[in-house]
Amino acid sequence: MNAMTHLKPSATSPAPSEAIPTYDARALVADGVQARIVLDGQPYVLRITRADKLILTK
């Protein structure tokens, strides 16, 4: 997926092999405010609110 952005680990981050993948939410929603995410065939909607908060709904 091209929308993924991995951040470099900081001094307090775990070792790279234990690092948690990090994604830029704005890249996931492209030029909009919503993205559909599928887990085990179940669709979810990730939305960025006007207050710049994230909401994930089924």
PQR file of N, CA, C, O and H, with PARSE charges and radii, in Angstrom:
ATOM      1  N   MET A   1       0.854  -1.172   0.000 -0.4000 1.5000
ATOM      2  CA  MET A   1       0.000   0.000   0.000 -0.0000 2.0000
ATOM      3  C   MET A   1       0.895   1.230   0.000  0.5500 1.7000
ATOM      4  O   MET A   1       1.771   1.352   0.856 -0.5500 1.4000
ATOM      5  N   ASN A   2       0.694   2.127  -0.930 -0.4000 1.5000
ATOM      6  CA  ASN A   2       1.540   3.297  -1.053 -0.0000 2.0000
ATOM      7  C   ASN A   2       1.238   4.363  -0.024  0.5500 1.7000
ATOM      8  O   ASN A   2       2.050   5.272   0.148 -0.5500 1.4000
ATOM      9  H   ASN A   2      -0.018   2.027  -1.625  0.4000 1.0000
ATOM     10  N   ALA A   3       0.119   4.303   0.667 -0.4000 1.5000
ATOM     11  CA  ALA A   3      -0.262   5.342   1.619 -0.0000 2.0000
ATOM     12  C   ALA A   3       0.423   5.176   2.971  0.5500 1.7000
ATOM     13  O   ALA A   3       0.152   5.946   3.893 -0.5500 1.4000
ATOM     14  H   ALA A   3      -0.541   3.564   0.527  0.4000 1.0000
ATOM     15  N   MET A   4       1.292   4.203   3.105 -0.4000 1.5000
ATOM     16  CA  MET A   4       1.933   3.962   4.389 -0.0000 2.0000
ATOM     17  C   MET A   4       3.150   4.859   4.548  0.5500 1.7000
ATOM     18  O   MET A   4       3.923   5.051   3.610 -0.5500 1.4000
ATOM     19  H   MET A   4       1.512   3.578   2.356  0.4000 1.0000
ATOM     20  N   THR A   5       3.311   5.405   5.749 -0.4000 1.5000
ATOM     21  CA  THR A   5       4.485   6.186   6.083 -0.0000 2.0000
ATOM     22  C   THR A   5       5.077   5.614   7.348  0.5500 1.7000
ATOM     23  O   THR A   5       4.413   5.580   8.385 -0.5500 1.4000
ATOM     24  H   THR A   5       2.683   5.249   6.512  0.4000 1.0000
ATOM     25  N   HIS A   6       6.306   5.166   7.282 -0.4000 1.5000
ATOM     26  CA  HIS A   6       6.969   4.627   8.460 -0.0000 2.0000
ATOM     27  C   HIS A   6       7.863   5.708   9.041  0.5500 1.7000
ATOM     28  O   HIS A   6       8.625   6.344   8.314 -0.5500 1.4000
ATOM     29  H   HIS A   6       6.846   5.193   6.441  0.4000 1.0000
ATOM     30  N   LEU A   7       7.775   5.918  10.337 -0.4000 1.5000
ATOM     31  CA  LEU A   7       8.601   6.893  11.017 -0.0000 2.0000
ATOM     32  C   LEU A   7       9.856   6.233  11.534  0.5500 1.7000
ATOM     33  O   LEU A   7       9.844   5.051  11.877 -0.5500 1.4000
ATOM     34  H   LEU A   7       7.156   5.401  10.929  0.4000 1.0000
ATOM     35  N   LYS A   8      10.937   6.982  11.592 -0.4000 1.5000
ATOM     36  CA  LYS A   8      12.172   6.458  12.152 -0.0000 2.0000
ATOM     37  C   LYS A   8      12.010   6.317  13.655  0.5500 1.7000
ATOM     38  O   LYS A   8      11.420   7.190  14.292 -0.5500 1.4000
ATOM     39  H   LYS A   8      10.946   7.943  11.313  0.4000 1.0000
ATOM     40  N   PRO A   9      12.521   5.232  14.241 -0.5600 1.5000
ATOM     41  CA  PRO A   9      12.416   5.072  15.693  0.2800 2.0000
ATOM     42  C   PRO A   9      13.206   6.157  16.418  0.5500 1.7000
ATOM     43  O   PRO A   9      14.300   6.523  15.990 -0.5500 1.4000
ATOM     44  N   SER A  10      12.657   6.663  17.500 -0.4000 1.5000
ATOM     45  CA  SER A  10      13.381   7.632  18.322 -0.0000 2.0000
ATOM     46  C   SER A  10      14.143   6.874  19.397  0.5500 1.7000
ATOM     47  O   SER A  10      14.098   5.645  19.457 -0.5500 1.4000
ATOM     48  H   SER A  10      11.768   6.365  17.848  0.4000 1.0000
ATOM     49  N   ALA A  11      14.841   7.617  20.241 -0.4000 1.5000
ATOM     50  CA  ALA A  11      15.644   6.998  21.295 -0.0000 2.0000
ATOM     51  C   ALA A  11      14.773   6.197  22.261  0.5500 1.7000
ATOM     52  O   ALA A  11      15.258   5.251  22.882 -0.5500 1.4000
ATOM     53  H   ALA A  11      14.877   8.615  20.192  0.4000 1.0000
ATOM     54  N   THR A  12      13.498   6.558  22.401 -0.4000 1.5000
ATOM     55  CA  THR A  12      12.619   5.868  23.334 -0.0000 2.0000
ATOM     56  C   THR A  12      11.784   4.781  22.643  0.5500 1.7000
ATOM     57  O   THR A  12      11.022   4.077  23.306 -0.5500 1.4000
ATOM     58  H   THR A  12      13.104   7.327  21.897  0.4000 1.0000
ATOM     59  N   SER A  13      11.920   4.640  21.326 -0.4000 1.5000
ATOM     60  CA  SER A  13      11.156   3.633  20.598 -0.0000 2.0000
ATOM     61  C   SER A  13      11.789   2.266  20.765  0.5500 1.7000
ATOM     62  O   SER A  13      12.987   2.154  21.026 -0.5500 1.4000
ATOM     63  H   SER A  13      12.539   5.212  20.788  0.4000 1.0000
ATOM     64  N   PRO A  14      10.968   1.209  20.613 -0.5600 1.5000
ATOM     65  CA  PRO A  14      11.532  -0.137  20.673  0.2800 2.0000
ATOM     66  C   PRO A  14      12.466  -0.372  19.489  0.5500 1.7000
ATOM     67  O   PRO A  14      12.488   0.411  18.539 -0.5500 1.4000
ATOM     68  N   ALA A  15      13.229  -1.447  19.554 -0.4000 1.5000
ATOM     69  CA  ALA A  15      14.126  -1.815  18.465 -0.0000 2.0000
ATOM     70  C   ALA A  15      13.318  -1.968  17.182  0.5500 1.7000
ATOM     71  O   ALA A  15      12.141  -2.323  17.250 -0.5500 1.4000
ATOM     72  H   ALA A  15      13.211  -2.083  20.325  0.4000 1.0000
ATOM     73  N   PRO A  16      13.915  -1.711  15.999 -0.5600 1.5000
ATOM     74  CA  PRO A  16      13.166  -1.777  14.734  0.2800 2.0000
ATOM     75  C   PRO A  16      12.393  -3.082  14.540  0.5500 1.7000
ATOM     76  O   PRO A  16      11.300  -3.053  13.974 -0.5500 1.4000
ATOM     77  N   SER A  17      12.919  -4.220  14.986 -0.4000 1.5000
ATOM     78  CA  SER A  17      12.207  -5.482  14.794 -0.0000 2.0000
ATOM     79  C   SER A  17      10.951  -5.552  15.658  0.5500 1.7000
ATOM     80  O   SER A  17      10.057  -6.348  15.371 -0.5500 1.4000
ATOM     81  H   SER A  17      13.807  -4.243  15.445  0.4000 1.0000
ATOM     82  N   GLU A  18      10.864  -4.734  16.713 -0.4000 1.5000
ATOM     83  CA  GLU A  18       9.701  -4.714  17.590 -0.0000 2.0000
ATOM     84  C   GLU A  18       8.828  -3.482  17.368  0.5500 1.7000
ATOM     85  O   GLU A  18       7.817  -3.311  18.050 -0.5500 1.4000
ATOM     86  H   GLU A  18      11.590  -4.087  16.945  0.4000 1.0000
ATOM     87  N   ALA A  19       9.207  -2.622  16.423 -0.4000 1.5000
ATOM     88  CA  ALA A  19       8.491  -1.370  16.200 -0.0000 2.0000
ATOM     89  C   ALA A  19       7.071  -1.630  15.694  0.5500 1.7000
ATOM     90  O   ALA A  19       6.821  -2.577  14.948 -0.5500 1.4000
ATOM     91  H   ALA A  19      10.028  -2.761  15.869  0.4000 1.0000
ATOM     92  N   ILE A  20       6.179  -0.789  16.106 -0.4000 1.5000
ATOM     93  CA  ILE A  20       4.789  -0.856  15.644 -0.0000 2.0000
ATOM     94  C   ILE A  20       4.692  -0.086  14.331  0.5500 1.7000
ATOM     95  O   ILE A  20       5.159   1.051  14.260 -0.5500 1.4000
ATOM     96  H   ILE A  20       6.382  -0.019  16.712  0.4000 1.0000
ATOM     97  N   PRO A  21       4.094  -0.676  13.282 -0.5600 1.5000
ATOM     98  CA  PRO A  21       3.950   0.066  12.024  0.2800 2.0000
ATOM     99  C   PRO A  21       3.155   1.350  12.265  0.5500 1.7000
ATOM    100  O   PRO A  21       2.184   1.358  13.021 -0.5500 1.4000
ATOM    101  N   THR A  22       3.576   2.426  11.617 -0.4000 1.5000
ATOM    102  CA  THR A  22       2.929   3.725  11.779 -0.0000 2.0000
ATOM    103  C   THR A  22       2.449   4.203  10.421  0.5500 1.7000
ATOM    104  O   THR A  22       3.187   4.148   9.437 -0.5500 1.4000
ATOM    105  H   THR A  22       4.365   2.419  11.002  0.4000 1.0000
ATOM    106  N   TYR A  23       1.205   4.672  10.369 -0.4000 1.5000
ATOM    107  CA  TYR A  23       0.604   5.137   9.130 -0.0000 2.0000
ATOM    108  C   TYR A  23       0.086   6.553   9.324  0.5500 1.7000
ATOM    109  O   TYR A  23      -0.452   6.880  10.382 -0.5500 1.4000
ATOM    110  H   TYR A  23       0.605   4.716  11.167  0.4000 1.0000
ATOM    111  N   ASP A  24       0.242   7.379   8.326 -0.4000 1.5000
ATOM    112  CA  ASP A  24      -0.283   8.736   8.356 -0.0000 2.0000
ATOM    113  C   ASP A  24      -1.769   8.672   7.995  0.5500 1.7000
ATOM    114  O   ASP A  24      -2.113   8.276   6.881 -0.5500 1.4000
ATOM    115  H   ASP A  24       0.679   7.114   7.466  0.4000 1.0000
ATOM    116  N   ALA A  25      -2.644   9.052   8.913 -0.4000 1.5000
ATOM    117  CA  ALA A  25      -4.090   8.968   8.684 -0.0000 2.0000
ATOM    118  C   ALA A  25      -4.509   9.805   7.484  0.5500 1.7000
ATOM    119  O   ALA A  25      -5.397   9.407   6.730 -0.5500 1.4000
ATOM    120  H   ALA A  25      -2.364   9.374   9.817  0.4000 1.0000
ATOM    121  N   ARG A  26      -3.881  10.957   7.303 -0.4000 1.5000
ATOM    122  CA  ARG A  26      -4.248  11.807   6.156 -0.0000 2.0000
ATOM    123  C   ARG A  26      -3.876  11.135   4.836  0.5500 1.7000
ATOM    124  O   ARG A  26      -4.560  11.326   3.831 -0.5500 1.4000
ATOM    125  H   ARG A  26      -3.160  11.281   7.915  0.4000 1.0000
ATOM    126  N   ALA A  27      -2.811  10.358   4.832 -0.4000 1.5000
ATOM    127  CA  ALA A  27      -2.450   9.617   3.619 -0.0000 2.0000
ATOM    128  C   ALA A  27      -3.445   8.488   3.371  0.5500 1.7000
ATOM    129  O   ALA A  27      -3.741   8.168   2.220 -0.5500 1.4000
ATOM    130  H   ALA A  27      -2.256  10.202   5.648  0.4000 1.0000
ATOM    131  N   LEU A  28      -3.962   7.882   4.438 -0.4000 1.5000
ATOM    132  CA  LEU A  28      -4.940   6.805   4.277 -0.0000 2.0000
ATOM    133  C   LEU A  28      -6.243   7.314   3.675  0.5500 1.7000
ATOM    134  O   LEU A  28      -6.872   6.613   2.882 -0.5500 1.4000
ATOM    135  H   LEU A  28      -3.721   8.142   5.373  0.4000 1.0000
ATOM    136  N   VAL A  29      -6.654   8.522   4.039 -0.4000 1.5000
ATOM    137  CA  VAL A  29      -7.913   9.062   3.518 -0.0000 2.0000
ATOM    138  C   VAL A  29      -7.706   9.836   2.225  0.5500 1.7000
ATOM    139  O   VAL A  29      -8.659  10.384   1.671 -0.5500 1.4000
ATOM    140  H   VAL A  29      -6.143   9.092   4.683  0.4000 1.0000
ATOM    141  N   ALA A  30      -6.471   9.886   1.738 -0.4000 1.5000
ATOM    142  CA  ALA A  30      -6.117  10.587   0.496 -0.0000 2.0000
ATOM    143  C   ALA A  30      -6.551  12.044   0.590  0.5500 1.7000
ATOM    144  O   ALA A  30      -6.161  12.738   1.529 -0.5500 1.4000
ATOM    145  H   ALA A  30      -5.697   9.440   2.188  0.4000 1.0000
ATOM    146  N   ASP A  31      -7.349  12.523  -0.362 -0.4000 1.5000
ATOM    147  CA  ASP A  31      -7.758  13.931  -0.368 -0.0000 2.0000
ATOM    148  C   ASP A  31      -9.094  14.155   0.330  0.5500 1.7000
ATOM    149  O   ASP A  31      -9.631  15.262   0.291 -0.5500 1.4000
ATOM    150  H   ASP A  31      -7.665  11.959  -1.125  0.4000 1.0000
ATOM    151  N   GLY A  32      -9.636  13.128   0.966 -0.4000 1.5000
ATOM    152  CA  GLY A  32     -10.932  13.247   1.614 -0.0000 2.0000
ATOM    153  C   GLY A  32     -10.806  13.248   3.118  0.5500 1.7000
ATOM    154  O   GLY A  32      -9.775  13.632   3.669 -0.5500 1.4000
ATOM    155  H   GLY A  32      -9.200  12.229   0.998  0.4000 1.0000
ATOM    156  N   VAL A  33     -11.873  12.811   3.782 -0.4000 1.5000
ATOM    157  CA  VAL A  33     -11.872  12.720   5.239 -0.0000 2.0000
ATOM    158  C   VAL A  33     -12.237  11.319   5.707  0.5500 1.7000
ATOM    159  O   VAL A  33     -12.302  11.063   6.909 -0.5500 1.4000
ATOM    160  H   VAL A  33     -12.711  12.499   3.334  0.4000 1.0000
ATOM    161  N   GLN A  34     -12.478  10.403   4.758 -0.4000 1.5000
ATOM    162  CA  GLN A  34     -12.862   9.048   5.131 -0.0000 2.0000
ATOM    163  C   GLN A  34     -12.067   8.024   4.334  0.5500 1.7000
ATOM    164  O   GLN A  34     -11.667   8.263   3.194 -0.5500 1.4000
ATOM    165  H   GLN A  34     -12.425  10.611   3.782  0.4000 1.0000
ATOM    166  N   ALA A  35     -11.850   6.867   4.975 -0.4000 1.5000
ATOM    167  CA  ALA A  35     -11.232   5.733   4.299 -0.0000 2.0000
ATOM    168  C   ALA A  35     -11.942   4.475   4.756  0.5500 1.7000
ATOM    169  O   ALA A  35     -12.337   4.365   5.917 -0.5500 1.4000
ATOM    170  H   ALA A  35     -12.175   6.673   5.900  0.4000 1.0000
ATOM    171  N   ARG A  36     -12.103   3.534   3.853 -0.4000 1.5000
ATOM    172  CA  ARG A  36     -12.693   2.248   4.203 -0.0000 2.0000
ATOM    173  C   ARG A  36     -11.552   1.287   4.509  0.5500 1.7000
ATOM    174  O   ARG A  36     -10.605   1.165   3.732 -0.5500 1.4000
ATOM    175  H   ARG A  36     -11.783   3.624   2.910  0.4000 1.0000
ATOM    176  N   ILE A  37     -11.650   0.611   5.640 -0.4000 1.5000
ATOM    177  CA  ILE A  37     -10.652  -0.359   6.065 -0.0000 2.0000
ATOM    178  C   ILE A  37     -11.367  -1.681   6.251  0.5500 1.7000
ATOM    179  O   ILE A  37     -12.420  -1.727   6.886 -0.5500 1.4000
ATOM    180  H   ILE A  37     -12.420   0.710   6.271  0.4000 1.0000
ATOM    181  N   VAL A  38     -10.816  -2.759   5.709 -0.4000 1.5000
ATOM    182  CA  VAL A  38     -11.463  -4.073   5.790 -0.0000 2.0000
ATOM    183  C   VAL A  38     -10.627  -4.985   6.674  0.5500 1.7000
ATOM    184  O   VAL A  38      -9.413  -5.100   6.507 -0.5500 1.4000
ATOM    185  H   VAL A  38      -9.961  -2.722   5.193  0.4000 1.0000
ATOM    186  N   LEU A  39     -11.305  -5.632   7.620 -0.4000 1.5000
ATOM    187  CA  LEU A  39     -10.673  -6.612   8.493 -0.0000 2.0000
ATOM    188  C   LEU A  39     -11.508  -7.885   8.449  0.5500 1.7000
ATOM    189  O   LEU A  39     -12.675  -7.883   8.839 -0.5500 1.4000
ATOM    190  H   LEU A  39     -12.292  -5.539   7.755  0.4000 1.0000
ATOM    191  N   ASP A  40     -10.910  -8.962   7.978 -0.4000 1.5000
ATOM    192  CA  ASP A  40     -11.613 -10.247   7.870 -0.0000 2.0000
ATOM    193  C   ASP A  40     -12.940 -10.114   7.132  0.5500 1.7000
ATOM    194  O   ASP A  40     -13.940 -10.712   7.527 -0.5500 1.4000
ATOM    195  H   ASP A  40      -9.961  -8.964   7.661  0.4000 1.0000
ATOM    196  N   GLY A  41     -12.945  -9.329   6.062 -0.4000 1.5000
ATOM    197  CA  GLY A  41     -14.137  -9.162   5.252 -0.0000 2.0000
ATOM    198  C   GLY A  41     -15.145  -8.168   5.805  0.5500 1.7000
ATOM    199  O   GLY A  41     -16.161  -7.905   5.162 -0.5500 1.4000
ATOM    200  H   GLY A  41     -12.132  -8.843   5.741  0.4000 1.0000
ATOM    201  N   GLN A  42     -14.891  -7.611   6.977 -0.4000 1.5000
ATOM    202  CA  GLN A  42     -15.799  -6.649   7.593 -0.0000 2.0000
ATOM    203  C   GLN A  42     -15.301  -5.231   7.331  0.5500 1.7000
ATOM    204  O   GLN A  42     -14.178  -4.892   7.701 -0.5500 1.4000
ATOM    205  H   GLN A  42     -14.065  -7.824   7.499  0.4000 1.0000
ATOM    206  N   PRO A  43     -16.135  -4.394   6.690 -0.5600 1.5000
ATOM    207  CA  PRO A  43     -15.691  -3.025   6.398  0.2800 2.0000
ATOM    208  C   PRO A  43     -15.847  -2.097   7.613  0.5500 1.7000
ATOM    209  O   PRO A  43     -16.822  -2.182   8.359 -0.5500 1.4000
ATOM    210  N   TYR A  44     -14.881  -1.232   7.782 -0.4000 1.5000
ATOM    211  CA  TYR A  44     -14.901  -0.191   8.806 -0.0000 2.0000
ATOM    212  C   TYR A  44     -14.637   1.127   8.111  0.5500 1.7000
ATOM    213  O   TYR A  44     -14.046   1.152   7.031 -0.5500 1.4000
ATOM    214  H   TYR A  44     -14.089  -1.163   7.176  0.4000 1.0000
ATOM    215  N   VAL A  45     -15.065   2.218   8.712 -0.4000 1.5000
ATOM    216  CA  VAL A  45     -14.808   3.550   8.156 -0.0000 2.0000
ATOM    217  C   VAL A  45     -13.957   4.328   9.139  0.5500 1.7000
ATOM    218  O   VAL A  45     -14.318   4.483  10.306 -0.5500 1.4000
ATOM    219  H   VAL A  45     -15.544   2.198   9.589  0.4000 1.0000
ATOM    220  N   LEU A  46     -12.820   4.818   8.655 -0.4000 1.5000
ATOM    221  CA  LEU A  46     -11.956   5.701   9.431 -0.0000 2.0000
ATOM    222  C   LEU A  46     -12.264   7.117   8.979  0.5500 1.7000
ATOM    223  O   LEU A  46     -12.205   7.420   7.787 -0.5500 1.4000
ATOM    224  H   LEU A  46     -12.526   4.692   7.707  0.4000 1.0000
ATOM    225  N   ARG A  47     -12.594   7.982   9.925 -0.4000 1.5000
ATOM    226  CA  ARG A  47     -12.977   9.349   9.582 -0.0000 2.0000
ATOM    227  C   ARG A  47     -12.175  10.338  10.413  0.5500 1.7000
ATOM    228  O   ARG A  47     -11.963  10.132  11.608 -0.5500 1.4000
ATOM    229  H   ARG A  47     -12.643   7.735  10.893  0.4000 1.0000
ATOM    230  N   ILE A  48     -11.729  11.417   9.769 -0.4000 1.5000
ATOM    231  CA  ILE A  48     -11.077  12.518  10.467 -0.0000 2.0000
ATOM    232  C   ILE A  48     -12.144  13.597  10.661  0.5500 1.7000
ATOM    233  O   ILE A  48     -12.744  14.064   9.693 -0.5500 1.4000
ATOM    234  H   ILE A  48     -11.901  11.584   8.798  0.4000 1.0000
ATOM    235  N   THR A  49     -12.374  13.986  11.908 -0.4000 1.5000
ATOM    236  CA  THR A  49     -13.398  14.981  12.212 -0.0000 2.0000
ATOM    237  C   THR A  49     -12.881  16.394  11.965  0.5500 1.7000
ATOM    238  O   THR A  49     -11.694  16.599  11.712 -0.5500 1.4000
ATOM    239  H   THR A  49     -11.886  13.606  12.694  0.4000 1.0000
ATOM    240  N   ARG A  50     -13.789  17.364  12.043 -0.4000 1.5000
ATOM    241  CA  ARG A  50     -13.389  18.772  11.905 -0.0000 2.0000
ATOM    242  C   ARG A  50     -12.458  19.197  13.019  0.5500 1.7000
ATOM    243  O   ARG A  50     -11.688  20.144  12.854 -0.5500 1.4000
ATOM    244  H   ARG A  50     -14.753  17.197  12.249  0.4000 1.0000
ATOM    245  N   ALA A  51     -12.512  18.513  14.153 -0.4000 1.5000
ATOM    246  CA  ALA A  51     -11.640  18.822  15.298 -0.0000 2.0000
ATOM    247  C   ALA A  51     -10.330  18.028  15.226  0.5500 1.7000
ATOM    248  O   ALA A  51      -9.591  17.951  16.208 -0.5500 1.4000
ATOM    249  H   ALA A  51     -13.137  17.744  14.288  0.4000 1.0000
ATOM    250  N   ASP A  52     -10.046  17.436  14.051 -0.4000 1.5000
ATOM    251  CA  ASP A  52      -8.833  16.640  13.824 -0.0000 2.0000
ATOM    252  C   ASP A  52      -8.706  15.463  14.787  0.5500 1.7000
ATOM    253  O   ASP A  52      -7.622  15.176  15.294 -0.5500 1.4000
ATOM    254  H   ASP A  52     -10.646  17.499  13.253  0.4000 1.0000
ATOM    255  N   LYS A  53      -9.822  14.790  15.030 -0.4000 1.5000
ATOM    256  CA  LYS A  53      -9.840  13.553  15.825 -0.0000 2.0000
ATOM    257  C   LYS A  53     -10.159  12.406  14.858  0.5500 1.7000
ATOM    258  O   LYS A  53     -10.721  12.620  13.784 -0.5500 1.4000
ATOM    259  H   LYS A  53     -10.703  15.023  14.618  0.4000 1.0000
ATOM    260  N   LEU A  54      -9.789  11.193  15.260 -0.4000 1.5000
ATOM    261  CA  LEU A  54     -10.085  10.025  14.436 -0.0000 2.0000
ATOM    262  C   LEU A  54     -11.229   9.230  15.028  0.5500 1.7000
ATOM    263  O   LEU A  54     -11.297   9.025  16.239 -0.5500 1.4000
ATOM    264  H   LEU A  54      -9.332  11.019  16.132  0.4000 1.0000
ATOM    265  N   ILE A  55     -12.133   8.782  14.160 -0.4000 1.5000
ATOM    266  CA  ILE A  55     -13.244   7.926  14.568 -0.0000 2.0000
ATOM    267  C   ILE A  55     -13.227   6.703  13.656  0.5500 1.7000
ATOM    268  O   ILE A  55     -13.171   6.835  12.433 -0.5500 1.4000
ATOM    269  H   ILE A  55     -12.078   8.949  13.175  0.4000 1.0000
ATOM    270  N   LEU A  56     -13.276   5.510  14.258 -0.4000 1.5000
ATOM    271  CA  LEU A  56     -13.346   4.272  13.503 -0.0000 2.0000
ATOM    272  C   LEU A  56     -14.675   3.627  13.822  0.5500 1.7000
ATOM    273  O   LEU A  56     -14.955   3.321  14.981 -0.5500 1.4000
ATOM    274  H   LEU A  56     -13.321   5.403  15.251  0.4000 1.0000
ATOM    275  N   THR A  57     -15.513   3.414  12.791 -0.4000 1.5000
ATOM    276  CA  THR A  57     -16.833   2.824  12.995 -0.0000 2.0000
ATOM    277  C   THR A  57     -16.989   1.613  12.097  0.5500 1.7000
ATOM    278  O   THR A  57     -16.320   1.479  11.073 -0.5500 1.4000
ATOM    279  H   THR A  57     -15.286   3.662  11.850  0.4000 1.0000
ATOM    280  N   LYS A  58     -17.894   0.733  12.511 -0.4000 1.5000
ATOM    281  CA  LYS A  58     -18.183  -0.475  11.730 -0.0000 2.0000
ATOM    282  C   LYS A  58     -19.392  -0.240  10.883  0.5500 1.7000
ATOM    283  O   LYS A  58     -19.811  -1.131  10.144 -0.5500 1.4000
ATOM    284  H   LYS A  58     -18.438   0.842  13.343  0.4000 1.0000
TER
END
